[in-house]
Structure formats: structure tokens, C-alpha cells
Amino acid sequence: MNNKPEAEFEAELTRISPLYNCLCIKIPDMIFKKGVKIIEHRRPFDLLLITPSQNFCLELKYDYGQLIEHQKISQDKINKINNSYYVVKKKVSYCKPFKPRKTWYVIMQNFQTLSKTHKIEDIFTFFVNPREYTSQEIMKQGMDEMMPSKKRKLNKVIY
């Protein structure tokens, strides 16, 4: 069983970020100075994601983890200035025995879901150009609504 899934998610993002011309810098939990353990005030977020176009403050959560009060305050302060604080969640659905688990990655800002995907690569695609990615997702959703689905039958038109 995995004792620190959030830390492993953080390590995974940090490891693959150079493949997408990005850099992840972990914000440390505490600072050590001359053998005395000085605990820093609570850190505002987990990772600083540096992309060619912008830097993003990422708070990583696993499954249904929620923001702690000081993280909500940090989110509000940062987003008032430049709208660069995001929450990235990794959700794992545990299926019936002998069926594969499904992993979802959810990107949120100000408690609104902006993107949901099965591929970790799409996280970097989103942050390299968030406006373009969001507009493409909106277009896909619009096309999905226009296209007939198996659930909905088309009525025959008689001329």
C-alpha cells in the first residue's frame, strides 16, 4: 500500500516535466539552520511549475483531499494578483477485482474544474498554453453535445 501518494504524484510530475519543456520546483516544508530545526510557516503551495510562457503555483491533492485554510488564503491572494494558483488532483477509482483501476487528473482553479483527463501528459499540455487548451476543451464539449450518442436516438424526418 502507498503511504505517501501525494509525494509520489509530486515526484512523478517533477520527473516528467522536462519532457514538456517545463520545470517543477518543490517548495520545502521546513528549513534547517545550524542544527536547529526551524519550522517555516505553512507553505502556500506544493510546486512551482515553470513553463515557457508563465509560472504556476500548484497545490497537489490525492483522491478527495481538500485545501486547508491557509492554502485557501494563499489561493485567494495569488489569484487576485495574477490568477496562477491551481489545484491538481489525482483521483484513483478502485474497480471490482480483476479490473484495472482508472486514474483521473483534475485541474481546478477557485474551486472550479477546468480540465479532467486520464493522461498525465495533458496536465503539461494545459499549463503550457492554458487559454488554448481550455478553448479546445470547450469546443470538444460543444461538438460532443451536437453529435448523436448511443443513449439518444435521432428522430426520423419524413419529407
ChimeraX commands (.cxc) that place a marker at each C-alpha (Angstrom):
marker #1 position 0.00,0.00,0.00 radius 0.5
marker #1 position 1.13,3.52,-0.75 radius 0.5
marker #1 position 1.86,5.61,2.37 radius 0.5
marker #1 position 2.55,8.94,0.63 radius 0.5
marker #1 position 0.60,9.06,-2.64 radius 0.5
marker #1 position 0.71,12.87,-2.80 radius 0.5
marker #1 position 4.52,12.87,-2.53 radius 0.5
marker #1 position 4.75,10.23,-5.28 radius 0.5
marker #1 position 2.43,12.29,-7.50 radius 0.5
marker #1 position 4.69,15.30,-6.90 radius 0.5
marker #1 position 7.80,13.27,-7.76 radius 0.5
marker #1 position 6.15,11.93,-10.92 radius 0.5
marker #1 position 5.29,15.44,-12.15 radius 0.5
marker #1 position 8.80,16.67,-11.34 radius 0.5
marker #1 position 10.39,13.73,-13.15 radius 0.5
marker #1 position 8.48,14.11,-16.43 radius 0.5
marker #1 position 8.25,17.92,-16.57 radius 0.5
marker #1 position 11.46,18.35,-18.67 radius 0.5
marker #1 position 9.84,16.26,-21.44 radius 0.5
marker #1 position 7.38,19.14,-21.91 radius 0.5
marker #1 position 9.98,21.92,-21.67 radius 0.5
marker #1 position 8.89,22.70,-18.10 radius 0.5
marker #1 position 10.50,22.68,-14.68 radius 0.5
marker #1 position 8.93,21.79,-11.32 radius 0.5
marker #1 position 10.45,23.25,-8.18 radius 0.5
marker #1 position 9.28,21.83,-4.86 radius 0.5
marker #1 position 8.52,24.30,-2.11 radius 0.5
marker #1 position 10.20,22.91,1.04 radius 0.5
marker #1 position 8.23,22.12,4.18 radius 0.5
marker #1 position 10.84,23.23,6.65 radius 0.5
marker #1 position 14.22,24.94,6.85 radius 0.5
marker #1 position 17.21,23.67,8.81 radius 0.5
marker #1 position 19.73,26.20,10.15 radius 0.5
marker #1 position 22.87,25.38,12.16 radius 0.5
marker #1 position 21.48,22.15,13.57 radius 0.5
marker #1 position 18.35,23.86,14.87 radius 0.5
marker #1 position 15.14,22.78,13.26 radius 0.5
marker #1 position 13.22,25.90,12.29 radius 0.5
marker #1 position 9.74,25.13,11.07 radius 0.5
marker #1 position 8.71,27.52,8.36 radius 0.5
marker #1 position 5.23,28.96,8.41 radius 0.5
marker #1 position 2.94,26.70,6.47 radius 0.5
marker #1 position 3.91,26.58,2.84 radius 0.5
marker #1 position 1.46,28.26,0.45 radius 0.5
marker #1 position 1.59,25.50,-2.22 radius 0.5
marker #1 position 3.50,22.34,-3.17 radius 0.5
marker #1 position 5.16,23.05,-6.52 radius 0.5
marker #1 position 6.20,25.94,-8.67 radius 0.5
marker #1 position 5.68,24.90,-12.30 radius 0.5
marker #1 position 7.77,26.93,-14.71 radius 0.5
marker #1 position 6.65,26.85,-18.35 radius 0.5
marker #1 position 7.98,28.83,-21.33 radius 0.5
marker #1 position 5.07,31.28,-21.06 radius 0.5
marker #1 position 4.31,31.61,-17.32 radius 0.5
marker #1 position 4.94,30.28,-13.82 radius 0.5
marker #1 position 2.18,28.48,-11.92 radius 0.5
marker #1 position 1.66,27.72,-8.24 radius 0.5
marker #1 position 0.38,24.16,-7.91 radius 0.5
marker #1 position -1.20,22.56,-4.88 radius 0.5
marker #1 position -1.31,18.78,-5.37 radius 0.5
marker #1 position -4.02,16.63,-3.87 radius 0.5
marker #1 position -4.68,12.91,-3.98 radius 0.5
marker #1 position -8.18,11.48,-4.35 radius 0.5
marker #1 position -10.60,13.73,-2.47 radius 0.5
marker #1 position -8.13,15.81,-0.46 radius 0.5
marker #1 position -9.30,19.37,0.19 radius 0.5
marker #1 position -7.45,22.65,0.60 radius 0.5
marker #1 position -6.50,23.55,4.16 radius 0.5
marker #1 position -7.47,27.03,5.40 radius 0.5
marker #1 position -4.02,28.60,4.87 radius 0.5
marker #1 position -3.96,27.16,1.31 radius 0.5
marker #1 position -7.35,28.75,0.57 radius 0.5
marker #1 position -5.97,32.08,1.78 radius 0.5
marker #1 position -2.87,31.68,-0.42 radius 0.5
marker #1 position -5.05,30.77,-3.39 radius 0.5
marker #1 position -7.17,33.90,-2.93 radius 0.5
marker #1 position -4.16,36.21,-2.53 radius 0.5
marker #1 position -2.26,34.80,-5.53 radius 0.5
marker #1 position -5.28,34.65,-7.84 radius 0.5
marker #1 position -6.18,38.28,-7.07 radius 0.5
marker #1 position -2.77,39.29,-8.42 radius 0.5
marker #1 position -2.15,37.07,-11.46 radius 0.5
marker #1 position -4.56,34.10,-11.44 radius 0.5
marker #1 position -1.78,31.50,-11.33 radius 0.5
marker #1 position -2.76,29.26,-8.38 radius 0.5
marker #1 position -4.13,25.86,-9.42 radius 0.5
marker #1 position -5.08,22.68,-7.62 radius 0.5
marker #1 position -4.15,19.47,-9.44 radius 0.5
marker #1 position -5.82,16.32,-8.15 radius 0.5
marker #1 position -5.01,12.72,-8.89 radius 0.5
marker #1 position -8.08,10.56,-8.38 radius 0.5
marker #1 position -7.88,6.78,-8.49 radius 0.5
marker #1 position -11.06,4.79,-8.80 radius 0.5
marker #1 position -10.87,1.34,-7.33 radius 0.5
marker #1 position -12.89,-1.01,-9.51 radius 0.5
marker #1 position -14.09,-4.52,-8.97 radius 0.5
marker #1 position -11.48,-7.27,-8.56 radius 0.5
marker #1 position -9.61,-8.22,-11.74 radius 0.5
marker #1 position -10.48,-4.94,-13.44 radius 0.5
marker #1 position -7.92,-2.20,-13.97 radius 0.5
marker #1 position -8.00,0.90,-11.80 radius 0.5
marker #1 position -8.84,4.16,-13.51 radius 0.5
marker #1 position -6.81,7.29,-12.83 radius 0.5
marker #1 position -8.16,10.78,-13.37 radius 0.5
marker #1 position -6.22,14.03,-13.26 radius 0.5
marker #1 position -8.30,17.09,-12.46 radius 0.5
marker #1 position -7.11,20.70,-12.79 radius 0.5
marker #1 position -9.04,23.20,-10.68 radius 0.5
marker #1 position -8.88,26.90,-10.01 radius 0.5
marker #1 position -11.00,28.75,-7.46 radius 0.5
marker #1 position -12.90,25.50,-6.76 radius 0.5
marker #1 position -13.98,25.13,-10.41 radius 0.5
marker #1 position -12.91,22.19,-12.54 radius 0.5
marker #1 position -11.11,23.39,-15.67 radius 0.5
marker #1 position -9.87,20.09,-17.06 radius 0.5
marker #1 position -10.31,16.39,-16.40 radius 0.5
marker #1 position -8.19,13.77,-18.14 radius 0.5
marker #1 position -6.82,10.24,-17.91 radius 0.5
marker #1 position -3.39,11.27,-19.24 radius 0.5
marker #1 position -0.77,12.91,-17.06 radius 0.5
marker #1 position 0.68,14.50,-20.22 radius 0.5
marker #1 position -2.47,16.60,-20.56 radius 0.5
marker #1 position -1.55,18.41,-17.34 radius 0.5
marker #1 position 1.51,19.86,-19.05 radius 0.5
marker #1 position -0.41,20.50,-22.26 radius 0.5
marker #1 position -2.86,22.55,-20.21 radius 0.5
marker #1 position -0.20,24.63,-18.44 radius 0.5
marker #1 position 1.99,25.26,-21.49 radius 0.5
marker #1 position -0.95,27.14,-23.03 radius 0.5
marker #1 position -3.97,27.17,-20.67 radius 0.5
marker #1 position -6.16,29.52,-22.71 radius 0.5
marker #1 position -5.77,27.50,-25.90 radius 0.5
marker #1 position -6.29,24.19,-24.07 radius 0.5
marker #1 position -9.42,25.47,-22.35 radius 0.5
marker #1 position -10.90,26.81,-25.59 radius 0.5
marker #1 position -10.19,23.48,-27.34 radius 0.5
marker #1 position -11.89,21.59,-24.50 radius 0.5
marker #1 position -14.93,23.87,-24.75 radius 0.5
marker #1 position -15.06,23.22,-28.50 radius 0.5
marker #1 position -14.83,19.44,-27.92 radius 0.5
marker #1 position -17.65,19.57,-25.38 radius 0.5
marker #1 position -19.77,21.59,-27.80 radius 0.5
marker #1 position -19.14,19.07,-30.56 radius 0.5
marker #1 position -19.95,16.20,-28.20 radius 0.5
marker #1 position -23.30,17.81,-27.42 radius 0.5
marker #1 position -24.06,18.25,-31.13 radius 0.5
marker #1 position -23.10,14.72,-32.15 radius 0.5
marker #1 position -25.63,11.95,-31.60 radius 0.5
marker #1 position -24.80,9.44,-28.92 radius 0.5
marker #1 position -25.85,5.85,-28.38 radius 0.5
marker #1 position -28.04,6.96,-25.49 radius 0.5
marker #1 position -30.02,9.40,-27.60 radius 0.5
marker #1 position -31.88,8.25,-30.69 radius 0.5
marker #1 position -32.39,10.55,-33.64 radius 0.5
marker #1 position -35.91,11.13,-34.81 radius 0.5
marker #1 position -36.57,10.30,-38.42 radius 0.5
marker #1 position -37.51,13.23,-40.54 radius 0.5
marker #1 position -40.21,12.47,-43.10 radius 0.5
marker #1 position -40.46,14.76,-46.11 radius 0.5
marker link #1:1,2 radius 0.2
marker link #1:2,3 radius 0.2
marker link #1:3,4 radius 0.2
marker link #1:4,5 radius 0.2
marker link #1:5,6 radius 0.2
marker link #1:6,7 radius 0.2
marker link #1:7,8 radius 0.2
marker link #1:8,9 radius 0.2
marker link #1:9,10 radius 0.2
marker link #1:10,11 radius 0.2
marker link #1:11,12 radius 0.2
marker link #1:12,13 radius 0.2
marker link #1:13,14 radius 0.2
marker link #1:14,15 radius 0.2
marker link #1:15,16 radius 0.2
marker link #1:16,17 radius 0.2
marker link #1:17,18 radius 0.2
marker link #1:18,19 radius 0.2
marker link #1:19,20 radius 0.2
marker link #1:20,21 radius 0.2
marker link #1:21,22 radius 0.2
marker link #1:22,23 radius 0.2
marker link #1:23,24 radius 0.2
marker link #1:24,25 radius 0.2
marker link #1:25,26 radius 0.2
marker link #1:26,27 radius 0.2
marker link #1:27,28 radius 0.2
marker link #1:28,29 radius 0.2
marker link #1:29,30 radius 0.2
marker link #1:30,31 radius 0.2
marker link #1:31,32 radius 0.2
marker link #1:32,33 radius 0.2
marker link #1:33,34 radius 0.2
marker link #1:34,35 radius 0.2
marker link #1:35,36 radius 0.2
marker link #1:36,37 radius 0.2
marker link #1:37,38 radius 0.2
marker link #1:38,39 radius 0.2
marker link #1:39,40 radius 0.2
marker link #1:40,41 radius 0.2
marker link #1:41,42 radius 0.2
marker link #1:42,43 radius 0.2
marker link #1:43,44 radius 0.2
marker link #1:44,45 radius 0.2
marker link #1:45,46 radius 0.2
marker link #1:46,47 radius 0.2
marker link #1:47,48 radius 0.2
marker link #1:48,49 radius 0.2
marker link #1:49,50 radius 0.2
marker link #1:50,51 radius 0.2
marker link #1:51,52 radius 0.2
marker link #1:52,53 radius 0.2
marker link #1:53,54 radius 0.2
marker link #1:54,55 radius 0.2
marker link #1:55,56 radius 0.2
marker link #1:56,57 radius 0.2
marker link #1:57,58 radius 0.2
marker link #1:58,59 radius 0.2
marker link #1:59,60 radius 0.2
marker link #1:60,61 radius 0.2
marker link #1:61,62 radius 0.2
marker link #1:62,63 radius 0.2
marker link #1:63,64 radius 0.2
marker link #1:64,65 radius 0.2
marker link #1:65,66 radius 0.2
marker link #1:66,67 radius 0.2
marker link #1:67,68 radius 0.2
marker link #1:68,69 radius 0.2
marker link #1:69,70 radius 0.2
marker link #1:70,71 radius 0.2
marker link #1:71,72 radius 0.2
marker link #1:72,73 radius 0.2
marker link #1:73,74 radius 0.2
marker link #1:74,75 radius 0.2
marker link #1:75,76 radius 0.2
marker link #1:76,77 radius 0.2
marker link #1:77,78 radius 0.2
marker link #1:78,79 radius 0.2
marker link #1:79,80 radius 0.2
marker link #1:80,81 radius 0.2
marker link #1:81,82 radius 0.2
marker link #1:82,83 radius 0.2
marker link #1:83,84 radius 0.2
marker link #1:84,85 radius 0.2
marker link #1:85,86 radius 0.2
marker link #1:86,87 radius 0.2
marker link #1:87,88 radius 0.2
marker link #1:88,89 radius 0.2
marker link #1:89,90 radius 0.2
marker link #1:90,91 radius 0.2
marker link #1:91,92 radius 0.2
marker link #1:92,93 radius 0.2
marker link #1:93,94 radius 0.2
marker link #1:94,95 radius 0.2
marker link #1:95,96 radius 0.2
marker link #1:96,97 radius 0.2
marker link #1:97,98 radius 0.2
marker link #1:98,99 radius 0.2
marker link #1:99,100 radius 0.2
marker link #1:100,101 radius 0.2
marker link #1:101,102 radius 0.2
marker link #1:102,103 radius 0.2
marker link #1:103,104 radius 0.2
marker link #1:104,105 radius 0.2
marker link #1:105,106 radius 0.2
marker link #1:106,107 radius 0.2
marker link #1:107,108 radius 0.2
marker link #1:108,109 radius 0.2
marker link #1:109,110 radius 0.2
marker link #1:110,111 radius 0.2
marker link #1:111,112 radius 0.2
marker link #1:112,113 radius 0.2
marker link #1:113,114 radius 0.2
marker link #1:114,115 radius 0.2
marker link #1:115,116 radius 0.2
marker link #1:116,117 radius 0.2
marker link #1:117,118 radius 0.2
marker link #1:118,119 radius 0.2
marker link #1:119,120 radius 0.2
marker link #1:120,121 radius 0.2
marker link #1:121,122 radius 0.2
marker link #1:122,123 radius 0.2
marker link #1:123,124 radius 0.2
marker link #1:124,125 radius 0.2
marker link #1:125,126 radius 0.2
marker link #1:126,127 radius 0.2
marker link #1:127,128 radius 0.2
marker link #1:128,129 radius 0.2
marker link #1:129,130 radius 0.2
marker link #1:130,131 radius 0.2
marker link #1:131,132 radius 0.2
marker link #1:132,133 radius 0.2
marker link #1:133,134 radius 0.2
marker link #1:134,135 radius 0.2
marker link #1:135,136 radius 0.2
marker link #1:136,137 radius 0.2
marker link #1:137,138 radius 0.2
marker link #1:138,139 radius 0.2
marker link #1:139,140 radius 0.2
marker link #1:140,141 radius 0.2
marker link #1:141,142 radius 0.2
marker link #1:142,143 radius 0.2
marker link #1:143,144 radius 0.2
marker link #1:144,145 radius 0.2
marker link #1:145,146 radius 0.2
marker link #1:146,147 radius 0.2
marker link #1:147,148 radius 0.2
marker link #1:148,149 radius 0.2
marker link #1:149,150 radius 0.2
marker link #1:150,151 radius 0.2
marker link #1:151,152 radius 0.2
marker link #1:152,153 radius 0.2
marker link #1:153,154 radius 0.2
marker link #1:154,155 radius 0.2
marker link #1:155,156 radius 0.2
marker link #1:156,157 radius 0.2
marker link #1:157,158 radius 0.2
marker link #1:158,159 radius 0.2
view
